[in-house]
Amino acid sequence: MNLKPGDVFTWQRTFTEEEILQFAQLSGDKGRHHMERDEKGRLMVHGLFTASIGTKIDGDLNYIAREMNVEFIRPVFTGDTITCELTITDVTPMDGYKRVAMKIVYRNQRGKEVLIGTSKGIIKDDAHSS
């Protein structure tokens, strides 16, 4: 794939209660705010589970993160549909790989930002990916 600054990729998902409970089991994070329903009957999604939406895009790009910086703006709850928008900000060809930088913005179904961040990493060239 010929990536260039300004390229934009998106992915979205809606979180279910079953997934939140599975993530709590897998991660060991069973904080009360994830396990007890709020006044509307929802569970709060783990921040790192929310951030994982972007890993689908990263996997499609064969991106290997070296650095990630995220800011959790507002909570995400079961039933929320979150869209991750990833924008390539820099691509530097190196010997056998590309250094890549990106910015990410996650928004809920109401268009409100829930998470923002940046990441830097690499994508190995096809000839060197085995």
SEVEX-457819 format. One record per residue (C-alpha): x, y, z. Coordinates in Angstrom, 3 decimals, decimal comma, m for minus. Layout:
[[X Y Z]],
...
***
This chain:
[[0,000 0,000 0,000]],
[[1,295 3,419 m0,966]],
[[0,512 5,511 2,123]],
[[0,836 9,275 2,117]],
[[0,124 12,072 4,584]],
[[m3,555 12,987 4,537]],
[[m4,791 9,423 3,924]],
[[m7,802 8,746 6,170]],
[[m9,163 5,390 7,365]],
[[m12,258 4,750 9,484]],
[[m13,766 1,857 11,411]],
[[m16,682 1,716 13,803]],
[[m18,268 m0,635 16,271]],
[[m21,068 m0,773 18,808]],
[[m20,157 m2,173 22,222]],
[[m22,318 m4,826 23,889]],
[[m22,593 m5,733 27,548]],
[[m21,289 m9,241 26,818]],
[[m18,127 m7,778 25,257]],
[[m17,513 m5,498 28,254]],
[[m17,778 m8,448 30,631]],
[[m15,461 m10,537 28,404]],
[[m12,904 m7,721 28,285]],
[[m13,100 m7,376 32,068]],
[[m12,365 m11,092 32,366]],
[[m9,491 m11,006 29,849]],
[[m7,871 m7,823 31,150]],
[[m8,558 m8,372 34,845]],
[[m9,996 m4,842 35,072]],
[[m13,197 m5,328 37,031]],
[[m13,434 m1,787 38,356]],
[[m16,860 m0,993 39,778]],
[[m17,512 1,551 36,991]],
[[m17,216 m1,294 34,437]],
[[m19,204 m3,901 36,359]],
[[m22,147 m1,906 37,766]],
[[m24,805 m0,333 35,567]],
[[m25,352 3,426 35,590]],
[[m28,752 5,076 36,112]],
[[m29,613 4,304 32,469]],
[[m28,716 0,604 32,850]],
[[m25,469 0,800 30,878]],
[[m21,952 m0,416 31,622]],
[[m18,969 1,852 30,993]],
[[m16,635 0,516 28,297]],
[[m12,971 0,142 29,304]],
[[m10,835 2,924 27,830]],
[[m8,335 0,516 26,312]],
[[m11,183 m1,533 24,835]],
[[m12,501 1,642 23,212]],
[[m8,994 2,426 21,930]],
[[m8,787 m1,057 20,400]],
[[m11,143 m0,034 17,583]],
[[m8,126 1,474 15,830]],
[[m6,227 m1,807 15,931]],
[[m8,496 m3,115 13,162]],
[[m7,192 m0,364 10,872]],
[[m3,614 m0,880 12,095]],
[[m3,883 m4,577 11,271]],
[[m5,172 m3,825 7,778]],
[[m2,121 m1,581 7,246]],
[[0,290 m4,105 8,870]],
[[1,251 m1,254 11,193]],
[[3,445 m2,029 14,199]],
[[2,985 0,650 16,864]],
[[6,088 1,865 18,669]],
[[4,500 4,780 20,515]],
[[0,930 5,687 21,394]],
[[m0,422 8,738 23,166]],
[[m4,139 8,847 23,937]],
[[m6,422 11,160 25,845]],
[[m9,746 9,829 27,075]],
[[m12,181 12,737 26,667]],
[[m15,544 11,283 27,758]],
[[m16,908 7,874 28,750]],
[[m18,257 5,278 26,348]],
[[m21,151 3,021 27,365]],
[[m22,726 m0,177 26,140]],
[[m24,899 0,566 23,131]],
[[m22,698 3,451 21,979]],
[[m21,443 3,298 18,386]],
[[m17,909 4,636 18,174]],
[[m16,168 5,636 14,948]],
[[m12,381 5,767 14,793]],
[[m10,922 8,129 12,199]],
[[m7,213 7,609 11,633]],
[[m5,267 10,153 9,564]],
[[m1,730 9,513 8,335]],
[[0,394 12,556 9,202]],
[[3,873 11,426 8,086]],
[[5,465 8,626 6,074]],
[[9,259 8,337 5,964]],
[[10,788 5,578 3,808]],
[[13,629 3,719 5,521]],
[[15,673 0,646 4,575]],
[[13,150 m2,216 4,544]],
[[10,312 m0,317 6,238]],
[[8,452 2,966 6,491]],
[[8,229 5,134 9,610]],
[[4,621 6,217 9,976]],
[[2,914 8,806 12,180]],
[[m0,832 9,212 12,584]],
[[m3,473 11,047 14,526]],
[[m6,671 9,393 15,708]],
[[m10,057 10,752 16,686]],
[[m12,843 8,596 18,110]],
[[m16,397 9,955 18,100]],
[[m19,638 8,589 19,482]],
[[m22,917 8,362 17,579]],
[[m23,672 11,983 18,545]],
[[m20,424 13,207 16,946]],
[[m18,808 13,954 20,324]],
[[m15,100 13,184 20,705]],
[[m14,492 10,391 23,207]],
[[m10,794 9,727 22,587]],
[[m8,027 11,513 20,697]],
[[m4,420 10,593 20,193]],
[[m1,354 10,032 18,105]],
[[0,789 7,059 17,246]],
[[4,175 6,451 15,654]],
[[5,400 3,130 14,338]],
[[6,540 1,198 11,315]],
[[5,259 m0,762 8,376]],
[[7,706 m3,327 7,035]],
[[8,185 m3,482 3,283]],
[[6,591 m6,553 1,672]],
[[9,969 m8,091 0,750]],
[[10,998 m8,014 4,424]],
[[7,722 m9,061 6,059]],
[[8,287 m12,807 6,220]],
***
